[in-house]
Amino acid sequence: MLLIKIIKKIYNTIFSAVYSRLSHVGYAKHIGVQIGENVHIYGSPIGMFSTEPWSITLGNHVHITREVLFITHDGGTLLFRHLIPDLEITAPITVGDYVYIGVRSIIMPGVKIGNNCIVAAGSVVTKDIEDNSVVGGVPAKFIKSTDEYLEGIKKRSLKLGHLKGDEKDKALREFFNKTK
C-alpha cells in the first residue's frame, strides 16, 4: 500500500511538472481553477493558485504574468489552532473580464477584481478593486481609471502591438537602433 502511494505521488509530481509546461491554462483548469475564455498565464502556474485552486475564478481575457500568487487562506490561523481547533480563514478570489495582473503581484483571500482592471507589478491586493481601475502598491491602492491609463499610453505607443514573434522583435530592434 505504501509503495502504491509513493508511485502515485511520483506520477502526480511528474504529470504536474510536464502538464504545467505544456499548457499553463490547461494545468490551472486541471487543478480546479475556474477559467473563462482567452486567458493567458505567463510563467509557471505551479504554486500560483494556493491550496484551494477550486475557489479561484478567472473571467474572460485575463492576463496573469510571472510569479503572481493567489492566496486563498490565512495561514496565520495555524498558530492558534491549539486554542481554537476549528479556526479557519479561507475565502474565494474572483477576477473579472479584461484584467491584467503584473509580475509578482499577490492577490489575497476574498478579493474581487472587477472588469477592465490593471494590477501593477509587485502589488499586494488586499481589498476589492472596482471596475475600470488601475491599482498598485503595498497594499494596492487606486492610481487612475483605465480610461486615463489608455489616454496616456496612446501618446507613448510605438505602434508595433499588432506584430508578433520575430517580426515584432525585428521592428523593435530597428526602432531602438539595436540591429546586429
ROSE-4610 file (N, C-alpha, C; in Angstrom, 1 decimal, always signed):
// ROSE-4610
residu = [M/M/M/L/L/L/L/L/L/I/I/I/K/K/K/I/I/I/I/I/I/K/K/K/K/K/K/I/I/I/Y/Y/Y/N/N/N/T/T/T/I/I/I/F/F/F/S/S/S/A/A/A/V/V/V/Y/Y/Y/S/S/S/R/R/R/L/L/L/S/S/S/H/H/H/V/V/V/G/G/G/Y/Y/Y/A/A/A/K/K/K/H/H/H/I/I/I/G/G/G/V/V/V/Q/Q/Q/I/I/I/G/G/G/E/E/E/N/N/N/V/V/V/H/H/H/I/I/I/Y/Y/Y/G/G/G/S/S/S/P/P/P/I/I/I/G/G/G/M/M/M/F/F/F/S/S/S/T/T/T/E/E/E/P/P/P/W/W/W/S/S/S/I/I/I/T/T/T/L/L/L/G/G/G/N/N/N/H/H/H/V/V/V/H/H/H/I/I/I/T/T/T/R/R/R/E/E/E/V/V/V/L/L/L/F/F/F/I/I/I/T/T/T/H/H/H/D/D/D/G/G/G/G/G/G/T/T/T/L/L/L/L/L/L/F/F/F/R/R/R/H/H/H/L/L/L/I/I/I/P/P/P/D/D/D/L/L/L/E/E/E/I/I/I/T/T/T/A/A/A/P/P/P/I/I/I/T/T/T/V/V/V/G/G/G/D/D/D/Y/Y/Y/V/V/V/Y/Y/Y/I/I/I/G/G/G/V/V/V/R/R/R/S/S/S/I/I/I/I/I/I/M/M/M/P/P/P/G/G/G/V/V/V/K/K/K/I/I/I/G/G/G/N/N/N/N/N/N/C/C/C/I/I/I/V/V/V/A/A/A/A/A/A/G/G/G/S/S/S/V/V/V/V/V/V/T/T/T/K/K/K/D/D/D/I/I/I/E/E/E/D/D/D/N/N/N/S/S/S/V/V/V/V/V/V/G/G/G/G/G/G/V/V/V/P/P/P/A/A/A/K/K/K/F/F/F/I/I/I/K/K/K/S/S/S/T/T/T/D/D/D/E/E/E/Y/Y/Y/L/L/L/E/E/E/G/G/G/I/I/I/K/K/K/K/K/K/R/R/R/S/S/S/L/L/L/K/K/K/L/L/L/G/G/G/H/H/H/L/L/L/K/K/K/G/G/G/D/D/D/E/E/E/K/K/K/D/D/D/K/K/K/A/A/A/L/L/L/R/R/R/E/E/E/F/F/F/F/F/F/N/N/N/K/K/K/T/T/T/K/K/K]
num = [1/1/1/2/2/2/3/3/3/4/4/4/5/5/5/6/6/6/7/7/7/8/8/8/9/9/9/10/10/10/11/11/11/12/12/12/13/13/13/14/14/14/15/15/15/16/16/16/17/17/17/18/18/18/19/19/19/20/20/20/21/21/21/22/22/22/23/23/23/24/24/24/25/25/25/26/26/26/27/27/27/28/28/28/29/29/29/30/30/30/31/31/31/32/32/32/33/33/33/34/34/34/35/35/35/36/36/36/37/37/37/38/38/38/39/39/39/40/40/40/41/41/41/42/42/42/43/43/43/44/44/44/45/45/45/46/46/46/47/47/47/48/48/48/49/49/49/50/50/50/51/51/51/52/52/52/53/53/53/54/54/54/55/55/55/56/56/56/57/57/57/58/58/58/59/59/59/60/60/60/61/61/61/62/62/62/63/63/63/64/64/64/65/65/65/66/66/66/67/67/67/68/68/68/69/69/69/70/70/70/71/71/71/72/72/72/73/73/73/74/74/74/75/75/75/76/76/76/77/77/77/78/78/78/79/79/79/80/80/80/81/81/81/82/82/82/83/83/83/84/84/84/85/85/85/86/86/86/87/87/87/88/88/88/89/89/89/90/90/90/91/91/91/92/92/92/93/93/93/94/94/94/95/95/95/96/96/96/97/97/97/98/98/98/99/99/99/100/100/100/101/101/101/102/102/102/103/103/103/104/104/104/105/105/105/106/106/106/107/107/107/108/108/108/109/109/109/110/110/110/111/111/111/112/112/112/113/113/113/114/114/114/115/115/115/116/116/116/117/117/117/118/118/118/119/119/119/120/120/120/121/121/121/122/122/122/123/123/123/124/124/124/125/125/125/126/126/126/127/127/127/128/128/128/129/129/129/130/130/130/131/131/131/132/132/132/133/133/133/134/134/134/135/135/135/136/136/136/137/137/137/138/138/138/139/139/139/140/140/140/141/141/141/142/142/142/143/143/143/144/144/144/145/145/145/146/146/146/147/147/147/148/148/148/149/149/149/150/150/150/151/151/151/152/152/152/153/153/153/154/154/154/155/155/155/156/156/156/157/157/157/158/158/158/159/159/159/160/160/160/161/161/161/162/162/162/163/163/163/164/164/164/165/165/165/166/166/166/167/167/167/168/168/168/169/169/169/170/170/170/171/171/171/172/172/172/173/173/173/174/174/174/175/175/175/176/176/176/177/177/177/178/178/178/179/179/179/180/180/180]
x = [+0.8/+0.0/+0.9/+1.9/+2.8/+3.5/+3.9/+4.5/+3.6/+2.3/+1.3/+1.2/+1.2/+1.1/+2.3/+3.5/+4.7/+4.7/+4.3/+4.2/+3.2/+2.1/+1.1/+1.6/+2.4/+2.9/+4.0/+4.8/+5.8/+5.1/+4.1/+3.4/+2.7/+2.1/+1.4/+2.4/+3.5/+4.6/+5.1/+5.4/+5.9/+4.8/+3.6/+2.5/+2.3/+2.3/+2.0/+3.1/+4.4/+5.5/+5.4/+5.2/+5.1/+3.9/+2.7/+1.5/+1.5/+2.1/+2.2/+3.1/+4.0/+4.9/+4.2/+3.4/+2.7/+1.6/+0.8/-0.4/-0.6/-0.2/-0.4/-1.9/-2.7/-4.2/-4.7/-4.3/-4.8/-4.5/-3.3/-2.9/-3.8/-4.0/-4.8/-6.2/-6.8/-8.1/-8.1/-7.0/-6.8/-6.8/-6.2/-6.2/-7.5/-8.4/-9.7/-10.0/-9.0/-9.3/-10.4/-11.4/-12.5/-12.0/-11.9/-11.3/-12.2/-12.3/-13.1/-12.3/-12.8/-12.2/-11.0/-10.0/-8.9/-8.1/-7.8/-7.0/-5.5/-4.6/-3.2/-2.4/-1.6/-0.8/+0.6/+1.4/+2.8/+3.7/+4.5/+5.4/+4.7/+5.4/+4.9/+3.7/+2.6/+1.5/+1.6/+2.7/+2.8/+3.0/+2.2/+2.3/+1.5/+1.1/+0.5/-0.9/-1.6/-3.1/-3.4/-2.4/-2.7/-3.1/-3.6/-4.1/-5.5/-6.3/-7.7/-7.9/-7.3/-7.4/-8.9/-9.7/-11.1/-11.9/-11.3/-12.0/-11.6/-10.9/-10.4/-11.2/-11.7/-12.4/-11.8/-11.4/-10.8/-11.8/-12.1/-13.0/-12.4/-13.0/-12.5/-11.4/-10.5/-9.4/-8.6/-8.2/-7.3/-5.9/-5.0/-3.5/-2.9/-2.2/-1.6/-0.1/+0.8/+2.2/+2.9/+4.2/+5.1/+5.0/+5.1/+5.3/+4.1/+2.9/+1.8/+1.3/+0.8/+0.3/-1.1/-2.0/-3.3/-3.4/-3.6/-3.6/-5.0/-5.5/-6.9/-7.2/-6.2/-6.4/-5.4/-5.7/-4.8/-4.1/-2.8/-2.0/-1.7/-1.9/-1.6/-2.6/-3.7/-4.6/-3.9/-2.9/-2.2/-1.6/-1.3/-0.7/-1.6/-2.9/-4.0/-4.9/-4.5/-5.4/-5.3/-4.3/-4.2/-5.2/-5.6/-6.6/-8.0/-8.1/-9.4/-9.2/-9.5/-9.1/-9.8/-11.0/-11.7/-11.5/-10.5/-10.2/-9.8/-10.5/-10.2/-10.6/-9.7/-10.0/-9.6/-10.6/-10.4/-11.5/-11.1/-12.2/-11.8/-12.8/-12.6/-12.0/-11.4/-10.9/-11.6/-12.1/-12.7/-12.1/-11.7/-11.1/-12.1/-12.4/-13.4/-12.8/-13.5/-13.1/-12.1/-11.2/-10.3/-9.4/-8.7/-7.8/-6.4/-5.5/-4.0/-3.5/-2.7/-2.1/-0.6/+0.1/+1.5/+2.4/+3.6/+4.6/+4.7/+4.8/+5.0/+3.9/+2.7/+1.6/+1.1/+0.4/-0.2/-1.6/-2.5/-4.0/-4.4/-4.9/-5.2/-6.6/-6.9/-8.2/-9.4/-10.4/-11.7/-11.7/-10.7/-10.6/-11.4/-12.1/-12.8/-12.2/-11.7/-11.1/-12.2/-12.6/-13.6/-13.2/-14.0/-13.7/-12.9/-12.1/-11.3/-10.3/-9.5/-8.6/-7.2/-6.3/-4.9/-4.3/-3.6/-2.9/-1.4/-0.8/+0.6/+1.5/+2.7/+3.7/+4.0/+4.2/+4.6/+3.5/+2.3/+1.2/+0.7/+0.2/-0.5/-1.9/-2.8/-4.2/-4.9/-5.3/-6.0/-7.5/-7.9/-9.3/-9.8/-11.2/-11.8/-11.4/-11.3/-11.0/-12.2/-12.6/-13.8/-13.4/-14.5/-14.3/-13.5/-12.8/-12.1/-11.1/-10.3/-9.3/-7.9/-7.0/-5.6/-5.1/-4.6/-4.1/-2.7/-2.0/-0.6/-0.2/+0.9/+1.5/+1.2/+1.7/+1.6/+1.1/-0.2/-1.2/-1.6/-2.2/-2.6/-3.7/-3.5/-4.4/-4.7/-5.9/-6.3/-5.3/-4.9/-3.9/-4.7/-5.4/-6.2/-7.2/-8.1/-9.0/-8.3/-8.9/-8.3/-8.4/-9.4/-9.6/-8.4/-8.1/-6.9/-5.6/-5.5/-4.3/-4.2/-5.3/-5.3/-4.9/-5.4/-5.1/-3.6/-3.0/-1.5/-0.7/-1.1/-0.3/-0.5/-1.6/-1.8/-0.7/-0.4/+0.6/+2.0/+2.3/+3.6/+3.8/+2.7/+2.7/+3.8/+4.4/+5.4/+4.7/+3.4/+2.5/+3.1/+3.5/+4.0/+3.2/+2.2/+1.5/+0.8/+0.6/-0.1/+0.9/+2.2/+3.2/+3.4/+3.9/+4.1/+5.5/+6.0/+7.2/+8.4/+9.1/+10.3/+10.0/+8.9/+8.5/+8.5/+7.9/+7.9/+9.3/+10.1/+11.4/+12.3/+12.2/+12.9/+12.5/+11.2/+10.8/+11.2/+11.2/+11.7/+13.2/+14.0/+15.4/+15.7/+14.9/+15.1/+14.7/+13.6/+13.1/+14.2/+14.8/+15.8/+17.2/+17.3/+18.6/+19.6/+19.1/+19.8/+20.0/+20.2/+20.4/+21.8/+21.9/+23.3/+24.3]
y = [-1.2/+0.0/+1.3/+1.3/+2.4/+2.6/+1.5/+1.6/+2.2/+1.9/+2.5/+4.0/+4.4/+5.8/+6.5/+6.0/+6.6/+6.7/+5.6/+5.7/+6.7/+6.8/+7.9/+9.3/+9.5/+10.8/+11.1/+10.2/+10.5/+10.7/+10.0/+10.2/+11.5/+11.9/+13.2/+14.4/+14.2/+15.3/+15.4/+14.3/+14.4/+14.9/+14.4/+14.8/+16.3/+16.8/+18.3/+19.1/+18.7/+19.4/+19.5/+18.3/+18.3/+19.0/+18.8/+19.4/+20.9/+21.4/+22.8/+23.5/+22.8/+23.4/+23.3/+22.3/+22.2/+23.2/+23.3/+24.2/+24.8/+26.0/+26.7/+26.8/+27.2/+27.3/+25.9/+24.9/+23.5/+23.0/+23.3/+22.8/+23.5/+24.8/+25.6/+25.0/+24.7/+24.0/+22.6/+21.9/+20.6/+20.6/+21.6/+21.7/+22.3/+22.8/+23.2/+24.7/+25.5/+26.9/+27.1/+27.9/+28.1/+29.2/+28.9/+29.8/+30.1/+31.4/+31.9/+31.7/+32.4/+32.4/+33.3/+32.9/+33.7/+34.2/+33.2/+33.5/+33.2/+34.0/+33.8/+33.8/+32.7/+32.6/+32.6/+33.6/+33.7/+33.2/+32.3/+31.7/+30.5/+29.8/+28.5/+28.7/+28.0/+28.1/+27.2/+26.4/+25.6/+26.5/+26.3/+27.1/+28.4/+28.8/+30.1/+30.2/+29.1/+29.1/+28.6/+28.6/+28.3/+26.9/+26.6/+25.2/+25.0/+26.0/+25.8/+26.4/+25.8/+26.4/+26.4/+25.5/+25.4/+26.6/+27.4/+28.6/+29.9/+29.7/+30.9/+30.9/+32.0/+32.2/+33.3/+33.0/+33.9/+34.2/+35.4/+35.8/+35.6/+36.3/+36.2/+37.3/+37.0/+37.9/+38.4/+37.4/+37.7/+37.4/+38.3/+38.0/+38.0/+36.9/+36.8/+36.6/+37.5/+37.4/+36.5/+36.5/+35.6/+35.8/+34.8/+34.8/+35.5/+35.5/+36.0/+35.0/+35.4/+34.4/+34.7/+33.7/+33.8/+33.1/+33.9/+33.3/+33.2/+32.0/+31.8/+31.6/+31.6/+31.3/+32.1/+32.2/+32.9/+31.8/+31.6/+30.6/+30.9/+32.2/+32.6/+31.9/+31.3/+30.6/+29.4/+28.9/+27.7/+27.9/+29.2/+29.5/+29.4/+29.4/+29.4/+28.2/+27.2/+26.0/+25.2/+25.3/+24.7/+25.3/+26.5/+27.2/+27.1/+27.2/+27.1/+26.1/+24.8/+23.8/+23.9/+24.6/+24.7/+26.1/+26.8/+28.2/+28.0/+28.7/+28.7/+30.0/+30.5/+31.7/+31.4/+31.1/+30.8/+31.6/+32.2/+32.9/+32.8/+32.7/+32.7/+34.0/+33.9/+35.0/+35.0/+36.2/+36.3/+37.4/+37.1/+38.1/+38.3/+39.5/+39.8/+39.6/+40.2/+40.2/+41.3/+41.1/+42.1/+42.6/+41.7/+42.1/+41.7/+42.6/+42.3/+42.4/+41.3/+41.2/+41.2/+42.2/+42.4/+41.4/+41.3/+40.4/+40.6/+39.4/+39.3/+39.9/+40.1/+40.6/+39.5/+39.8/+38.9/+39.3/+38.3/+38.5/+37.8/+38.5/+37.9/+37.3/+36.5/+35.8/+36.8/+36.4/+37.1/+38.3/+38.5/+39.7/+39.5/+40.5/+40.5/+41.6/+41.3/+42.2/+42.4/+43.7/+44.0/+43.8/+44.2/+44.1/+45.3/+45.1/+46.1/+46.8/+45.9/+46.4/+46.0/+46.8/+46.6/+46.6/+45.5/+45.4/+45.6/+46.7/+47.0/+45.9/+45.7/+44.8/+45.0/+43.9/+43.9/+44.4/+44.4/+44.9/+43.8/+44.2/+43.2/+43.7/+42.9/+43.3/+42.7/+43.6/+43.1/+43.4/+44.3/+44.7/+44.6/+44.6/+44.5/+45.7/+45.5/+46.5/+46.8/+48.0/+48.4/+48.3/+48.1/+48.1/+49.3/+49.1/+50.2/+50.9/+50.2/+50.7/+50.2/+51.1/+50.7/+50.9/+49.8/+49.8/+49.4/+49.8/+49.4/+49.7/+49.0/+49.3/+48.2/+48.5/+47.5/+48.3/+48.1/+47.4/+48.2/+47.5/+48.2/+49.2/+50.4/+51.5/+52.0/+52.6/+53.2/+54.2/+54.1/+55.0/+55.9/+55.3/+56.1/+55.1/+55.7/+54.8/+54.2/+53.2/+52.6/+53.5/+54.4/+55.4/+56.3/+56.8/+57.7/+57.0/+55.8/+55.0/+54.9/+54.6/+54.4/+55.7/+56.8/+58.1/+58.3/+58.0/+58.2/+57.3/+56.0/+55.1/+55.3/+55.8/+56.1/+57.1/+58.0/+59.1/+58.5/+57.4/+56.9/+55.6/+55.2/+53.9/+53.9/+52.8/+52.6/+52.1/+51.8/+51.4/+50.1/+49.2/+47.9/+46.7/+47.0/+46.0/+44.9/+45.2/+44.3/+43.2/+43.4/+42.5/+41.4/+40.2/+39.0/+38.4/+37.8/+37.0/+37.7/+37.0/+37.5/+38.9/+39.0/+40.3/+41.5/+41.2/+42.3/+42.6/+41.5/+41.6/+42.5/+42.2/+42.9/+44.4/+44.7/+46.0/+46.8/+46.2/+46.8/+47.1/+46.1/+46.3/+47.5/+47.6/+48.7/+50.0/+50.0/+51.2/+51.8/+50.9/+51.3/+51.3/+51.1/+51.0/+50.0/+48.8/+47.8/+46.6/+46.9/+45.8/+45.3/+44.0/+43.3/+43.9]
z = [+0.0/+0.0/+0.0/+0.8/+0.8/-0.5/-1.2/-2.5/-3.5/-3.5/-4.4/-4.1/-2.9/-2.5/-3.1/-2.9/-3.4/-4.9/-5.6/-7.1/-7.5/-6.9/-7.2/-7.0/-5.9/-5.6/-6.7/-7.1/-8.1/-9.4/-9.8/-11.0/-11.1/-10.0/-9.9/-10.0/-9.4/-9.4/-10.8/-11.5/-12.9/-13.8/-13.7/-14.5/-14.4/-13.2/-12.9/-13.6/-13.4/-14.0/-15.5/-16.1/-17.6/-18.1/-17.5/-18.0/-17.8/-16.7/-16.5/-17.5/-18.0/-19.1/-20.4/-20.7/-22.0/-22.1/-21.1/-21.1/-19.7/-19.6/-18.3/-17.9/-18.9/-18.6/-18.4/-19.2/-19.0/-17.6/-17.2/-15.8/-14.8/-14.9/-13.9/-13.9/-15.1/-15.1/-14.4/-14.7/-14.1/-12.6/-12.0/-10.5/-10.0/-10.8/-10.4/-10.5/-11.0/-11.2/-12.3/-12.0/-13.0/-13.9/-15.2/-16.2/-17.3/-17.7/-18.8/-20.1/-21.1/-22.5/-22.6/-23.4/-23.8/-22.6/-21.7/-20.5/-20.8/-20.4/-20.7/-19.3/-19.1/-17.9/-18.4/-18.0/-18.4/-17.3/-17.5/-16.4/-15.8/-15.1/-14.5/-13.5/-13.7/-12.8/-11.6/-11.4/-10.3/-9.0/-8.0/-6.8/-6.9/-8.1/-8.3/-7.6/-7.6/-7.2/-5.8/-4.9/-3.5/-3.3/-2.1/-1.7/-2.0/-2.4/-2.7/-4.1/-5.2/-6.5/-7.0/-6.5/-6.9/-6.5/-5.6/-5.1/-5.8/-6.9/-7.7/-9.1/-9.4/-10.7/-11.5/-12.7/-13.7/-14.8/-15.1/-16.1/-17.5/-18.5/-19.9/-20.1/-21.0/-21.4/-20.2/-19.4/-18.3/-18.6/-18.2/-18.4/-17.1/-16.7/-15.5/-15.8/-15.3/-15.6/-14.6/-14.7/-14.0/-12.5/-11.7/-10.3/-9.5/-10.1/-9.4/-8.4/-7.2/-6.3/-5.9/-5.9/-5.4/-4.1/-3.0/-1.7/-1.2/-1.0/-0.7/+0.8/+1.6/+3.0/+3.9/+5.1/+6.1/+6.9/+6.6/+7.3/+8.7/+9.1/+10.5/+11.5/+11.0/+11.9/+12.5/+11.9/+12.4/+13.8/+14.1/+15.4/+16.5/+16.2/+17.3/+17.3/+16.4/+16.4/+17.7/+18.4/+19.7/+20.7/+20.5/+21.3/+20.8/+19.4/+18.7/+17.6/+17.8/+16.8/+15.5/+15.4/+14.1/+13.5/+13.9/+13.4/+11.9/+11.0/+9.6/+8.9/+8.1/+7.3/+5.9/+5.1/+3.7/+2.9/+1.8/+1.0/-0.5/-1.3/-2.8/-3.3/-4.5/-5.2/-6.6/-7.0/-8.3/-9.1/-10.3/-11.2/-12.4/-12.7/-13.8/-15.2/-16.1/-17.5/-17.9/-18.8/-19.3/-18.1/-17.5/-16.4/-16.7/-16.3/-16.4/-15.0/-14.6/-13.3/-13.5/-13.0/-13.2/-12.4/-12.8/-12.3/-10.8/-10.1/-8.7/-7.8/-8.3/-7.5/-6.7/-5.6/-4.7/-4.5/-4.7/-4.6/-3.3/-2.3/-1.0/-1.0/+0.1/+0.2/+0.2/-0.6/-0.6/-1.5/-2.2/-3.1/-4.4/-4.8/-6.1/-6.9/-8.1/-9.0/-10.1/-10.3/-11.3/-12.7/-13.6/-15.1/-15.5/-16.5/-17.2/-16.1/-15.5/-14.4/-14.7/-14.2/-14.3/-12.8/-12.5/-11.2/-11.5/-11.0/-11.3/-10.7/-11.3/-10.9/-9.4/-8.7/-7.3/-6.3/-6.7/-5.8/-4.9/-3.8/-2.9/-2.7/-3.3/-3.4/-2.2/-1.3/+0.0/+0.0/-0.9/-0.9/-2.4/-2.5/-3.8/-4.7/-6.0/-7.0/-7.8/-7.9/-8.7/-10.2/-11.0/-12.5/-12.9/-14.1/-14.7/-13.9/-13.1/-12.2/-12.5/-12.3/-12.3/-10.8/-10.2/-8.8/-8.8/-7.7/-7.5/-6.0/-5.6/-4.3/-3.3/-2.1/-1.0/+0.2/+0.6/-0.2/-1.4/-2.4/-3.6/-3.4/-4.1/-4.0/-5.4/-5.5/-6.8/-7.3/-8.6/-9.2/-10.1/-11.0/-12.0/-12.7/-13.5/-14.2/-15.4/-16.0/-17.2/-18.4/-18.4/-19.4/-19.4/-18.2/-18.1/-18.5/-18.1/-18.4/-20.0/-20.6/-22.1/-22.8/-22.3/-22.9/-22.8/-21.7/-21.5/-22.4/-22.5/-23.3/-24.8/-25.2/-26.7/-27.1/-26.3/-26.7/-26.8/-26.0/-25.9/-26.8/-27.5/-28.2/-29.3/-29.5/-30.6/-31.8/-31.7/-32.8/-33.5/-32.6/-33.1/-32.5/-31.7/-30.9/-31.8/-33.1/-34.0/-34.5/-34.3/-34.8/-33.8/-34.2/-33.4/-33.6/-32.6/-32.7/-33.3/-34.3/-34.9/-35.5/-36.2/-36.8/-35.9/-34.7/-33.7/-33.1/-32.9/-32.4/-33.3/-34.6/-35.6/-35.6/-35.6/-35.6/-34.4/-33.2/-32.0/-32.1/-32.6/-32.8/-33.7/-34.8/-35.7/-35.0/-34.3/-33.6/-32.6/-31.9/-30.9/-31.4/-32.7/-33.4/-32.7/-32.5/-31.9/-32.8/-34.1/-35.1/-34.9/-35.2/-35.1/-36.0]
